[in-house]
């Protein structure tokens, strides 16, 4: 039975990953040395503020993907309109008075399930804004948190004094660059 076998393998991989015996990089799994396990455990135990998730997701959407556009030119009358960019109710620019408003809602928002049901989204759209509701994708949000934690750990601990640790952190940095590329590709798919 392929489904039962797949489920058993996935549970085993999750257990190995939870115990920091392996690390996941996309669809690739790598066994870890003792030093790598210690660093992986420290990365996993790092606390990040929920606002950091929100800020990075906002950067992925508005800066990386939409290239930081905050104006729209209407070619018929050659008029520029300012665009207010919001993620989960928080403004990207710090400006609240704009001609147009684009709001992206993610599962990171505590009101995602009850305020942004289909009827809630339709109701919000009648307020004169473009509302984009991102789908739930646990793997994406876990990767986002892993990216943030790894990035924070590398910044805090890469002093260059211990060659083994520096090498491991450089490897984690390369993995994190690949992770960021996957995050960009996934968010682009979510918005299409």
C-alpha positions in Angstrom: 0.0 0.0 0.0 1.8 3.1 -1.3 -0.3 5.6 0.8 0.4 3.8 4.1 4.1 3.5 3.2 4.3 7.2 2.3 2.6 8.2 5.6 5.0 6.0 7.5 8.0 7.5 5.8 6.8 11.1 6.3 6.2 10.4 10.0 9.7 8.9 10.3 11.2 12.0 8.6 9.3 14.3 10.8 10.5 12.4 13.9 14.2 12.6 12.7 13.8 16.3 11.9 12.2 17.0 15.3 15.1 15.3 17.0 17.5 17.3 14.9 19.1 14.2 13.4 18.4 15.5 9.8 17.7 18.8 8.3 15.4 19.6 5.4 16.3 21.9 2.6 13.4 21.9 0.2 12.9 18.3 -0.9 16.4 17.3 0.2 17.2 15.8 3.6 20.7 15.7 5.1 22.0 13.8 8.1 23.7 16.1 10.7 27.0 15.7 12.6 27.0 16.3 16.3 28.1 20.0 15.9 25.5 20.6 13.2 22.8 19.1 15.5 23.8 21.4 18.3 23.5 24.4 16.0 20.2 23.2 14.5 18.8 22.8 18.0 19.9 26.3 19.0 18.3 27.7 15.8 15.0 25.9 16.5 15.0 27.2 20.1 15.4 30.8 19.0 12.3 32.9 19.7 11.2 35.3 17.0 8.5 37.9 17.5 5.3 37.4 15.4 5.8 40.8 14.0 9.1 39.6 12.4 7.1 36.9 10.4 4.7 39.6 9.3 7.5 42.1 8.3 9.3 39.5 6.3 6.2 38.3 4.5 5.4 41.9 3.7 8.9 42.4 2.3 8.6 39.2 0.2 5.3 40.4 -1.3 5.7 44.1 -1.6 9.4 44.6 -2.0 10.7 41.5 -3.7 7.7 40.4 -5.8 5.9 43.7 -6.5 9.2 45.6 -6.6 8.2 48.2 -4.1 5.6 49.9 -6.4 3.6 52.4 -4.4 2.0 54.3 -7.3 -0.3 53.4 -10.2 -0.4 55.5 -13.4 -3.8 55.7 -15.1 -2.7 56.1 -18.7 -6.1 57.5 -20.0 -5.6 60.8 -18.1 -1.9 60.3 -17.2 -2.6 60.6 -13.5 -0.6 58.9 -10.7 -2.5 57.4 -7.8 -0.8 56.5 -4.5 -1.2 52.9 -3.4 -1.5 52.0 0.3 0.0 48.6 0.9 -1.2 46.5 3.9 -0.5 43.1 5.2 -2.8 41.7 7.9 -4.0 45.2 8.7 -0.5 46.8 9.1 0.7 49.4 6.6 3.9 48.8 4.7 4.7 52.5 4.2 3.4 54.1 7.4 0.9 56.0 5.3 -2.8 55.7 5.8 -4.1 58.4 3.4 -3.8 57.0 -0.1 -5.8 57.0 -3.3 -5.9 53.2 -3.7 -5.5 50.4 -1.1 -4.2 46.9 -1.5 -4.5 44.6 1.5 -3.1 41.2 1.7 -4.4 38.9 4.4 -2.4 35.8 5.6 -3.0 33.0 8.0 -0.6 34.9 10.3 -3.5 37.3 11.1 -5.4 36.2 14.2 -8.7 37.2 12.4 -7.9 35.1 9.3 -10.6 32.5 9.8 -13.5 34.3 11.2 -13.2 37.9 9.8 -11.9 36.8 6.4 -14.4 34.1 5.5 -15.8 34.3 1.9 -18.6 36.7 3.1 -16.1 38.8 5.1 -13.8 39.1 2.1 -16.7 40.2 -0.2 -17.8 42.7 2.5 -14.3 44.1 2.8 -13.9 44.4 -1.0 -16.9 46.7 -1.1 -15.0 49.2 0.9 -13.0 50.2 -2.2 -9.9 48.2 -1.7 -8.2 45.3 -3.4 -8.2 42.4 -1.0 -5.9 39.4 -1.5 -6.4 36.4 0.8 -3.4 34.1 0.9 -4.1 30.4 1.2 -3.1 28.3 4.2 0.2 26.6 3.5 1.9 25.4 6.7 5.1 24.3 4.9 5.5 27.9 3.6 5.0 29.5 7.0 7.3 27.0 8.7 10.0 27.7 6.0 9.5 31.4 6.6 10.1 31.0 10.4 13.1 28.7 9.8 14.5 31.4 7.4 14.1 34.1 10.1 15.5 32.0 12.9 18.5 30.8 10.8 19.2 34.3 9.6 19.0 35.7 13.2 21.2 32.9 14.6 23.9 33.5 11.9 24.0 37.2 12.6 24.3 36.7 16.3 26.9 33.9 16.3 29.2 34.3 13.3 32.3 35.8 14.9 34.8 33.8 12.7 36.9 32.6 15.6 36.0 28.8 15.3 36.5 27.4 11.8 34.1 24.4 12.3 31.3 26.7 13.5 32.1 29.2 10.8 31.9 26.5 8.2 28.6 25.1 9.6 27.1 28.7 9.7 28.3 29.3 6.1 26.5 26.0 5.1 23.3 27.2 6.9 23.6 30.5 5.2 23.7 28.9 1.7 20.8 26.7 2.6 19.0 29.8 3.8 19.6 31.6 0.5 18.0 28.6 -1.3 15.1 28.7 1.2 14.6 32.4 0.4 14.4 31.6 -3.3 11.8 28.9 -2.6 9.8 31.3 -0.4 9.8 33.9 -3.2 8.6 31.3 -5.8 5.9 30.0 -3.4 4.5 33.4 -2.6 4.5 34.2 -6.3 2.4 31.0 -6.9 0.1 31.9 -4.0 -0.6 35.3 -5.5 -1.2 34.0 -9.1 
